[in-house]
Amino acid sequence: MMLRRASGTKAPPPPERLPSQDKYKTRVLPLLAAAVGCIVAASLLLRTTATAWAVQTDDVVTCPEQRRMSGRAVPGTTLADDGHCVQASSLDAGVCVEDAADWRGAHRRRCLPSLAVIGAMKSGTTNIMLYLQNHPQLRTSEDMIGWPQESRYFSAAHDPEAAGRNWRFYLRKYPPATDGVLTFDKSPNYLLNPKIPSVLASLMPSLKLLVCLRNPTSRAYSHLQHECRNGRVRQAEGAVFRSKSNDESSERLSFPCAPEAFDRLVRAQLAAKKDLDKCAWARGSGSGDSNVLPRGFYDCQLAPWFDRFPRSQLLALVFEDFVSSREATLEAVARVERFAGLEPFDYGRSARVAAVERLYALMPSRGGRYAPMLAATRAALDELYCAPNRALSATLRRRLPWPCGGGGERPV
């Protein structure tokens, strides 16, 4: 119903505009818009420059030459793709594919990754990526304006095998190639999905793999808080569970989630899965941001990778070791450089790296604080992960700084 103003009464004067409001509209907003414009322009400039450098006409294997090839191309080889003549059986890690010439007569060359950071989630993969993407010989997948991003190409696909057959779409996630520069993939959900190792091995059998591993008990609690921060933890009738739905029968828990809520989730999961084999539990958790607890069964998750890749092509980093100090982080990155065959880069003296470190410290996932896990919850999870930790230590032939992780054949 619309209310009428009484006859003869005056309308109240409009609220007085504060000087700060005018200042915000006339000064701050234009500055923000200009800053965003500069960032976008810089990104586009970098992408345009990279594209210009990518024009290559020499040392390209033509389609007739490819038909006479036996086996896969060696890393660094460029295959011409006129008429989509390149076959997946000719590809490998570090092999480049050149598109047909565009209307300007220019070619665009992109290279398959030489390295993939496969997980685990909440185990420092983003930390490692922030350094690697600043190495002058490395670039990762990019968004439309040239910002580095996780590709998640295979883990986001409903059918990873079909995604592998459509490898040209995967290749487009990477920037145009420049001489001497390699690409790398980073998708923490790859580790969990047992279908992905065979897909990557069939496409890139020489691919080198980097996996970051964290005490699974601590990782699970960090994972829950990550889900809570993103509004995916709910409760109903005392039960706590992960859900993206906003049904009225449950209540969304706000960040940070209380340790008691995590305890209820753990107890319910342990009761529901008490008779289930841990590897079956891990396989049944699917791909994407899935169940919190089975992501800690690392030995089960690594088994399909070791079935398809030689162990010499996988490097495992332990989160508790490389986050202990900046020096430890840089030493871990140096190990990755040696593993990937890169020239050493002095990250410690790079102004750009220093700026990235400051920005990373401001990320919501870095600044969030939450209460420590309940002692009873930690004890229950340490017991859950004891046998898997012991098995992982034996598989990796090294000691791990976690409960039951000291069964390796040689120390770290």
C-alpha positions as CSV (number, residue, x, y, z in Angstrom):
1,M,0.0,0.0,0.0
2,M,1.3,3.5,-0.9
3,L,1.2,6.1,1.9
4,R,0.1,9.6,1.0
5,R,1.8,12.5,2.6
6,A,-0.5,14.6,4.7
7,S,-1.7,17.8,2.9
8,G,0.3,20.8,3.8
9,T,3.3,19.0,5.2
10,K,6.7,19.4,3.6
11,A,8.9,16.6,2.5
12,P,11.9,16.1,4.6
13,P,15.1,17.6,3.1
14,P,17.4,15.1,1.4
15,P,20.3,13.9,3.5
16,E,23.3,16.1,3.3
17,R,26.0,14.6,1.1
18,L,29.2,14.2,3.0
19,P,32.4,15.6,1.5
20,S,34.0,12.2,1.8
21,Q,31.4,10.8,-0.5
22,D,32.2,13.3,-3.2
23,K,35.9,12.7,-2.8
24,Y,35.3,9.0,-3.1
25,K,33.4,9.4,-6.4
26,T,35.7,12.1,-7.9
27,R,39.1,10.7,-6.8
28,V,39.1,7.2,-5.5
29,L,36.9,5.5,-8.1
30,P,38.8,7.0,-11.1
31,L,42.1,5.9,-9.5
32,L,40.7,2.4,-9.0
33,A,39.4,2.2,-12.5
34,A,42.8,3.4,-13.9
35,A,44.7,0.8,-11.8
36,V,42.5,-2.0,-13.1
37,G,42.9,-0.7,-16.6
38,C,46.7,-0.6,-16.3
39,I,46.7,-4.2,-15.0
40,V,44.5,-5.4,-17.8
41,A,46.6,-3.5,-20.4
42,A,49.8,-4.9,-19.0
43,S,48.5,-8.4,-19.1
44,L,47.3,-7.9,-22.7
45,L,50.7,-6.4,-23.6
46,L,52.5,-9.4,-22.2
47,R,50.3,-11.8,-24.1
48,T,50.7,-9.8,-27.3
49,T,54.5,-9.7,-26.9
50,A,54.6,-13.4,-26.2
51,T,52.5,-14.0,-29.3
52,A,54.8,-12.0,-31.4
53,W,57.8,-13.9,-30.2
54,A,56.0,-17.1,-31.0
55,V,56.1,-16.7,-34.7
56,Q,58.4,-19.6,-35.8
57,T,59.1,-20.8,-39.4
58,D,62.2,-22.9,-39.0
59,D,62.7,-26.4,-37.6
60,V,59.0,-27.3,-37.9
61,V,58.1,-30.9,-38.7
62,T,55.6,-30.7,-41.5
63,C,52.5,-33.0,-42.0
64,P,54.2,-35.2,-44.7
65,E,57.3,-35.6,-42.4
66,Q,55.1,-36.5,-39.5
67,R,53.5,-39.4,-41.4
68,R,56.9,-40.8,-41.9
69,M,57.8,-40.5,-38.2
70,S,57.9,-43.6,-36.0
71,G,57.1,-43.1,-32.3
72,R,56.8,-39.8,-30.4
73,A,58.4,-36.5,-31.1
74,V,61.2,-35.5,-28.6
75,P,60.7,-32.6,-26.2
76,G,61.3,-29.3,-28.0
77,T,60.1,-30.5,-31.3
78,T,57.5,-28.4,-33.1
79,L,54.8,-30.2,-35.1
80,A,52.9,-28.4,-37.8
81,D,49.1,-28.9,-37.4
82,D,47.9,-27.9,-40.8
83,G,44.4,-29.5,-41.2
84,H,44.7,-31.0,-37.7
85,C,47.2,-33.5,-38.9
86,V,49.0,-34.0,-35.6
87,Q,48.2,-37.3,-33.9
88,A,48.1,-37.7,-30.1
89,S,50.4,-40.7,-30.5
90,S,53.2,-38.3,-31.7
91,L,53.0,-36.0,-28.7
92,D,54.9,-36.0,-25.4
93,A,55.8,-33.6,-22.6
94,G,57.5,-30.5,-24.0
95,V,56.4,-31.1,-27.6
96,C,55.1,-28.0,-29.3
97,V,52.3,-27.8,-31.9
98,E,52.1,-25.0,-34.4
99,D,48.7,-23.8,-35.7
100,A,48.0,-23.2,-39.4
101,A,48.9,-19.7,-40.5
102,D,46.3,-17.1,-39.8
103,W,45.2,-14.3,-42.2
104,R,48.4,-12.5,-41.5
105,G,50.5,-15.5,-42.4
106,A,51.7,-15.8,-38.8
107,H,51.8,-19.1,-36.9
108,R,51.1,-19.7,-33.2
109,R,53.1,-22.3,-31.3
110,R,52.1,-23.8,-28.0
111,C,53.9,-26.5,-26.0
112,L,52.5,-29.3,-23.8
113,P,53.7,-29.1,-20.2
114,S,57.0,-30.6,-19.1
115,L,56.0,-30.6,-15.4
116,A,52.7,-31.1,-13.6
117,V,52.1,-30.2,-10.0
118,I,49.4,-32.8,-9.1
119,G,48.6,-32.1,-5.4
120,A,47.7,-32.7,-2.7
121,M,45.2,-30.0,-1.9
122,K,46.0,-27.7,1.0
123,S,49.6,-28.9,1.0
124,G,51.5,-25.9,-0.4
125,T,51.0,-26.4,-4.1
126,T,50.0,-22.7,-4.6
127,N,53.1,-21.6,-2.6
128,I,55.3,-23.6,-5.0
129,M,53.5,-22.4,-8.1
130,L,54.0,-18.7,-7.1
131,Y,57.7,-19.2,-7.3
132,L,57.8,-21.4,-10.4
133,Q,55.7,-19.1,-12.5
134,N,58.3,-16.4,-11.9
135,H,61.2,-18.5,-13.2
136,P,62.3,-17.0,-16.6
137,Q,62.1,-20.5,-18.2
138,L,58.6,-21.5,-17.0
139,R,55.1,-20.4,-17.7
140,T,51.8,-22.0,-16.7
141,S,48.3,-22.0,-18.0
142,E,46.6,-18.5,-18.2
143,D,43.2,-17.0,-18.3
144,M,41.8,-14.8,-21.0
145,I,43.8,-11.7,-19.9
146,G,47.0,-13.5,-19.3
147,W,46.9,-14.1,-15.6
148,P,48.4,-17.5,-14.4
149,Q,45.8,-19.9,-13.2
150,E,45.3,-23.6,-12.4
151,S,44.2,-25.4,-15.5
152,R,42.2,-28.2,-13.8
153,Y,41.5,-29.4,-17.3
154,F,41.3,-33.1,-16.6
155,S,40.0,-33.0,-13.1
156,A,37.1,-30.7,-14.1
157,A,36.1,-33.0,-17.0
158,H,33.3,-35.4,-16.6
159,D,35.3,-37.9,-18.8
160,P,39.1,-37.4,-18.5
161,E,39.7,-39.8,-21.3
162,A,37.5,-37.8,-23.7
163,A,39.3,-34.6,-22.5
164,G,42.6,-36.3,-23.4
165,R,41.3,-37.0,-26.9
166,N,40.5,-33.3,-27.2
167,W,44.0,-32.3,-26.3
168,R,44.0,-29.2,-28.5
169,F,41.6,-27.5,-26.1
170,Y,44.0,-28.4,-23.3
171,L,46.9,-26.9,-25.3
172,R,45.0,-23.6,-25.7
173,K,45.2,-23.1,-21.9
174,Y,48.9,-22.3,-22.3
175,P,50.5,-19.1,-23.6
176,P,52.1,-19.0,-27.1
177,A,55.6,-20.5,-26.8
178,T,58.9,-18.6,-26.7
179,D,62.3,-20.2,-27.3
180,G,63.7,-22.0,-24.3
181,V,60.6,-21.5,-22.2
182,L,58.8,-24.6,-20.8
183,T,55.2,-24.8,-19.5
184,F,53.9,-26.5,-16.4
185,D,50.4,-27.6,-15.2
186,K,49.2,-27.2,-11.6
187,S,46.0,-28.9,-10.5
188,P,45.8,-30.2,-6.9
189,N,42.8,-32.3,-7.8
190,Y,44.7,-34.5,-10.2
191,L,46.2,-36.6,-7.4
192,L,42.8,-37.8,-6.2
193,N,41.3,-38.9,-9.5
194,P,42.5,-42.4,-10.5
195,K,41.5,-41.9,-14.1
196,I,43.9,-39.1,-14.8
197,P,47.3,-40.9,-14.6
198,S,46.5,-43.1,-17.6
199,V,45.3,-40.1,-19.6
200,L,48.4,-38.1,-18.9
201,A,50.7,-41.1,-19.5
202,S,49.1,-41.8,-22.9
203,L,49.4,-38.1,-23.9
204,M,52.7,-37.2,-22.2
205,P,54.7,-40.3,-21.0
206,S,57.8,-38.2,-20.3
207,L,55.9,-35.8,-18.1
208,K,57.6,-35.0,-14.7
209,L,55.3,-35.0,-11.7
210,L,55.6,-32.9,-8.5
211,V,53.4,-33.8,-5.5
212,C,53.3,-31.9,-2.2
213,L,52.3,-33.9,0.8
214,R,51.2,-32.7,4.3
215,N,50.4,-34.4,7.6
216,P,47.0,-35.7,6.6
217,T,45.5,-34.9,10.0
218,S,46.4,-31.2,9.7
219,R,45.6,-31.2,6.0
220,A,42.0,-32.4,6.7
221,Y,41.4,-29.6,9.2
222,S,42.8,-27.0,6.8
223,H,40.6,-28.4,4.1
224,L,37.5,-28.1,6.2
225,Q,38.3,-24.5,7.0
226,H,38.8,-23.9,3.2
227,E,35.3,-25.3,2.5
228,C,33.9,-23.2,5.4
229,R,35.5,-20.0,4.0
230,N,33.8,-20.8,0.7
231,G,30.4,-21.4,2.3
232,R,30.3,-25.1,1.6
233,V,29.9,-26.4,5.2
234,R,26.4,-26.9,6.6
235,Q,24.8,-28.5,9.5
236,A,21.3,-30.0,10.2
237,E,20.1,-31.7,13.4
238,G,23.7,-31.7,14.8
239,A,25.2,-33.3,11.7
240,V,28.0,-31.4,9.9
241,F,28.6,-32.0,6.2
242,R,29.9,-30.5,3.0
243,S,27.3,-29.3,0.5
244,K,27.0,-26.6,-2.1
245,S,23.2,-26.5,-1.9
246,N,21.4,-23.8,0.0
247,D,18.4,-25.8,1.1
248,E,16.4,-24.4,4.0
249,S,16.6,-27.7,6.0
250,S,20.2,-27.0,6.8
251,E,22.3,-24.1,8.1
252,R,25.5,-22.8,6.6
253,L,28.3,-22.5,9.0
254,S,30.3,-19.3,8.8
255,F,34.1,-19.0,8.8
256,P,35.9,-20.0,10.9
257,C,34.3,-23.4,11.6
258,A,34.5,-24.3,15.3
259,P,36.7,-27.3,16.1
260,E,33.6,-29.0,17.6
261,A,31.9,-28.9,14.1
262,F,35.0,-30.6,12.6
263,D,34.9,-33.2,15.3
264,R,31.2,-34.0,14.5
265,L,32.1,-34.4,10.9
266,V,35.0,-36.6,11.6
267,R,33.0,-38.8,14.0
268,A,30.2,-39.2,11.5
269,Q,32.6,-40.1,8.7
270,L,34.5,-42.6,10.8
271,A,31.3,-44.3,11.9
272,A,29.9,-44.5,8.3
273,K,33.2,-45.8,6.7
274,K,34.5,-48.0,9.5
275,D,34.2,-51.2,7.5
276,L,35.4,-49.7,4.2
277,D,38.9,-50.3,2.8
278,K,40.8,-47.0,2.8
279,C,41.8,-47.2,-0.9
280,A,38.2,-47.9,-1.8
281,W,37.2,-44.9,0.3
282,A,39.8,-42.7,-1.5
283,R,38.6,-43.9,-4.9
284,G,35.0,-43.4,-4.1
285,S,35.5,-39.7,-3.1
286,G,35.6,-38.7,-6.8
287,S,37.2,-35.6,-8.3
288,G,37.0,-31.9,-7.5
289,D,36.7,-30.5,-4.0
290,S,35.5,-33.7,-2.6
291,N,35.4,-35.5,0.8
292,V,37.7,-34.0,3.4
293,L,39.1,-37.2,5.0
294,P,40.0,-39.6,2.1
295,R,42.3,-37.0,0.5
296,G,44.8,-38.0,3.2
297,F,45.3,-41.6,2.0
298,Y,48.2,-40.6,-0.2
299,D,49.7,-44.0,-0.7
300,C,46.4,-45.2,-2.3
301,Q,46.3,-42.1,-4.5
302,L,49.9,-42.4,-5.7
303,A,49.5,-46.1,-6.7
304,P,47.8,-45.4,-10.1
305,W,50.5,-42.8,-10.9
306,F,53.3,-45.3,-10.2
307,D,51.5,-47.8,-12.3
308,R,51.8,-45.5,-15.3
309,F,54.9,-43.4,-14.7
310,P,58.5,-44.4,-13.6
311,R,59.2,-43.4,-10.1
312,S,62.2,-41.3,-11.3
313,Q,59.6,-39.0,-12.9
314,L,57.9,-38.1,-9.6
315,L,59.3,-35.7,-6.9
316,A,57.6,-35.6,-3.5
317,L,58.0,-32.5,-1.3
318,V,56.9,-32.5,2.4
319,F,54.9,-29.4,3.4
320,E,56.2,-29.3,6.9
321,D,59.8,-29.2,5.6
322,F,59.5,-26.5,2.9
323,V,57.2,-24.0,4.8
324,S,59.4,-23.9,7.9
325,S,61.2,-20.8,6.6
326,R,61.7,-18.8,3.4
327,E,65.1,-20.4,3.0
328,A,63.6,-23.9,3.2
329,T,61.0,-22.8,0.6
330,L,63.6,-21.6,-1.8
331,E,65.6,-24.8,-1.3
332,A,62.5,-26.8,-2.2
333,V,62.0,-24.7,-5.3
334,A,65.7,-25.3,-6.2
335,R,65.1,-29.0,-6.0
336,V,62.2,-28.6,-8.4
337,E,64.4,-26.7,-10.8
338,R,67.0,-29.5,-10.8
339,F,64.3,-32.1,-11.2
340,A,62.8,-30.3,-14.2
341,G,66.2,-29.5,-15.8
342,L,65.9,-25.8,-15.4
343,E,68.7,-23.3,-14.9
344,P,69.0,-22.0,-11.3
345,F,67.2,-18.7,-10.7
346,D,67.9,-16.4,-7.7
347,Y,64.4,-15.9,-6.4
348,G,65.8,-14.3,-3.2
349,R,67.1,-11.2,-5.1
350,S,64.1,-10.8,-7.4
351,A,62.0,-7.7,-6.7
352,R,59.1,-9.3,-8.6
353,V,59.2,-12.4,-6.4
354,A,59.3,-10.2,-3.3
355,A,56.2,-8.4,-4.5
356,V,54.5,-11.8,-5.1
357,E,55.4,-12.9,-1.6
358,R,53.8,-9.8,-0.1
359,L,50.6,-10.3,-2.2
360,Y,50.5,-14.0,-1.3
361,A,50.6,-13.1,2.4
362,L,47.5,-11.0,1.9
363,M,45.4,-13.8,0.4
364,P,42.3,-14.8,2.4
365,S,43.5,-18.3,2.8
366,R,46.8,-17.1,4.4
367,G,45.3,-14.5,6.7
368,G,42.5,-16.6,8.1
369,R,42.8,-17.7,11.7
370,Y,40.9,-20.5,13.4
371,A,41.0,-22.3,16.7
372,P,43.2,-25.4,17.0
373,M,41.8,-28.8,16.4
374,L,40.4,-30.7,19.5
375,A,42.9,-33.1,20.9
376,A,40.4,-36.0,20.7
377,T,39.8,-35.2,17.0
378,R,43.6,-35.2,16.3
379,A,44.0,-38.5,18.1
380,A,41.2,-40.1,16.1
381,L,42.7,-38.9,12.8
382,D,46.2,-39.8,13.7
383,E,44.9,-43.4,14.2
384,L,43.0,-43.3,10.9
385,Y,46.1,-42.3,9.0
386,C,48.7,-44.3,10.9
387,A,48.7,-47.3,8.5
388,P,48.5,-45.2,5.3
389,N,51.4,-43.0,6.6
390,R,53.5,-46.1,7.3
391,A,52.8,-47.4,3.8
392,L,53.6,-44.1,2.2
393,S,56.9,-43.9,4.0
394,A,57.8,-47.3,2.7
395,T,56.7,-46.4,-0.9
396,L,58.7,-43.2,-0.9
397,R,61.6,-44.8,1.0
398,R,61.9,-41.9,3.3
399,R,60.9,-40.8,6.8
400,L,57.9,-38.5,7.1
401,P,57.5,-36.0,10.0
402,W,54.0,-37.3,10.8
403,P,52.6,-39.9,13.2
404,C,53.6,-43.4,12.0
405,G,55.7,-41.8,9.2
406,G,59.1,-43.1,10.4
407,G,59.1,-46.5,8.6
408,G,61.1,-45.4,5.5
409,E,64.4,-47.1,4.5
410,R,66.5,-44.0,4.7
411,P,66.1,-40.6,6.4
412,V,65.0,-37.4,4.7
